[in-house]
Amino acid sequence: MGHNYAKPLTAEARMERVFSRLPTDWAVKMERQPGTTGWSVWMQRPDGTLHQETRDTLVEALEEVWRALR
């Protein structure tokens, strides 16, 4: 009996998923934190709502900010 297990998405696929869903009128800024391996990402919606997250990887920071603002 076969099993159908979903493969986990790669970091690239996760980033593409977030970028493909971002409205074109949202501001996005990504920065690597000086002296660390962490990343800081902020997004701002046209209504002025702003959110920022800092995580160890860029994809984690992107996903967290996206979740907070959508």
N, C-alpha and C positions, 0 to 999 in steps of 0.2 A: 504494500500500500504506500503510494507516494505522498510526500508532504510538500506543500507549497509555502515555503517561508519567504517572506519579503526580505530583500537585501537592504541593509541600512544604506541611506544616501551618503555619498561622499561629501566632503566639505564643499567642493566645487558645485555639486548639484544642489546642496542646501543654499548656497549663496545665490545661485541662478534662480532658485525658487523665490527668494525674497526680492531680488532685483526685478524679476518679471512681474511681480505684483505691486510694486511701488508706483503710485500715481506720478505722472510727470511734473506735477506742480508741488511736490514735496521737496524740501531741502534736505540734503544728506551730507554729513561730514564724517570722515573716518581718519583717525590719527593713531599712529603707534605711540605708546607711552614711552617717553625718554628713559633710557636705562633699564627697561623691562622688556619682556616679550609680550606684554598685554596690549590690547587695543581699546580705544575709546570711539564710540559711534554715537552721533546724535542725529535726530531727524526732527523736522518741523513741518507740521501740516499748514495749509494756507490760512486756517483760522487762528494761527499763532501758537497752537499747542506744541510744546517742545518737550522732548524726552532724550535723555542720555544714559548710556550704559557703558561700563568698562568690564571687559572679560579677558580671559587668557587668549582666546582666539578671535579672529575677526568675524567668523561666521556665528559664533555664539553671541557676540555683541550685536550684530545685525539682527539676528532672530529675536533677541530680547527687546530691542527697541521697537521692532515691527509689531511684536505682540502687544506692547504697551500702548501703541498709538492707533492700531487699526480699529 
